[in-house]
Amino acid sequence: MRSEPVPLVGYHRDVGIHADQPAERIEHIVKPEIDLVLDRLHDLEELFRFARSIAHCPEARLLAAAKVEAAWTLRSEDRRGLPATSFDRDDLAAAAGPWLSHKDGRSLTHYCGTWEALLAGPDDQPVPREAPLPRSEGI
């Protein structure tokens, strides 16, 4: 059985905003992080580091990963070859994969993937949810 996508409560600059978070978080964290990714992050290494960081909101992490994929696709279509990076597509998929946008992949207690919250290191901590999601929402 395939996981259901996280419901959206709206869009900011054509980026879907996930449900189940306070309006204040959306206004002060999610939207500014989306703006940051769209307006200020262009280097592929910077985008990868952003996508990999569990301290950032899932919406902006997915956007950062999508920008990297789009850059690779454009270069490939133009037959310019891929730029040299310290990561590949598998690394990018592991950094910000589809679990961030699907109900059974997201953490019930943090704004990240379930396994990311469990494996977090001291230098990159996930943001706790204000209240845990009901058990029926995740795994």
N, C-alpha and C positions, 0 to 999 in steps of 0.2 A: 504494500500500500504506500502510495506517495504522500509525503507530508503536505499539509495545506500551507499556503503562504501566510505570512503575518498580515493581518488586515491593515489597511492604510487609512489614516484619518485625514489625509490631504496631501498636498504637494508643495514643495518649495523649489522654485526654479526647475520644475519638471522632475524633481527627485521625490519619490514616494516617502512619506513620513509614516513610520510604524505606529500602530495603535498601542495602547497599554502603557502610556507614559504621560506624566503631567504636562499640561499646556506650558507651564513655566520652563520645564526642561526643553521642550520643543523650541520655544522662543529664545532661550538663553544659551543652549548648548547645541542642539541638533541643527538649527538653521545657520548659526554662525560657522559651524564646522563644515556644512555643505558649501557655504560661501567661500570659506578658506580653500577647500579643495578645487572649486571652480575658478576662483580668481587669482590665487597666489601659488598653488602648487602645480608645477609643470614638469619638473625634473622627474624622470622615471624612478630614480632611487628614492627621492623624497616621497613620492606617491606610494611606493612599496612600503617604506617604513611607516607611513601613516596608516595604510591598509592593515598592516600587521599589528599595530598597537591596539591592545584591548582597552586602553584608556579612552579611545575615541568612540563615538556613537556608531552603531552598525550601518546606518544609512550613509554616512560620510565615508566609512571604510569601504563599503561596496562601491560607492562612486569613485573613490581613488583607484580601486582595482579595475573598474570599468574604463577609466581614463588610460591606464596602462595598456589594457587590451586593445582599446581603440587606436592608440599610438602604434602598437605592433601591427595591427591590421592595416592601417594606412601605409606604413612603411613596406609591408609585404606586398600590398596591391600596387604600390609604385615601384616595386622591384628594387628597393634600396637596401634591403637586408635589415635584419633586426639590429638595433643598437647594442653595444656591449653593456651588459648589466651584471650585477652580482647575483641575480636571481633568474629563474626561468618560469615558464607557465605553471609548472607543478608547485613551485614555491608560492607563486601568486595565488593559486587556488587554495593552498593551505593557509595563507595569510587571511584571506577574506572570501570564504567559500559560501555556497548557497545556504548553509545552515543558518547564517545570519538573517536570512529573510524567510525562513520556514519555521513553523510552530514547533516541530519536534527537535529542531537544532538549537533553539535559543535557551539560554539559562532562565530558570524561573526566578532566580535571586539577583542576577546582574544583567547589565546591558551588554551582553556578548554571547558567544556560543557556550553551550553547556560544558563541553570539555575545556574550553578556554578558561572558564572560571575555576575549574578544578586544578588546572595545571599552571596557573598564573605564578610568575616569578616575582621577586621583590622589587624589580625595577619597572614593571609594567602591570599595574593593578587594574582590574575591571571596576567599573562604577556600579555600586549596589543599587538595586531598585528600591524605591521608596516603600513598596510593599511587594512581597513575592506574588508571582502569578499563580493562579490556581493550578493544581497538579494536572488537570486535563489539558492545559495549554502546551506543555513541553513533554520531555521524556524524563 
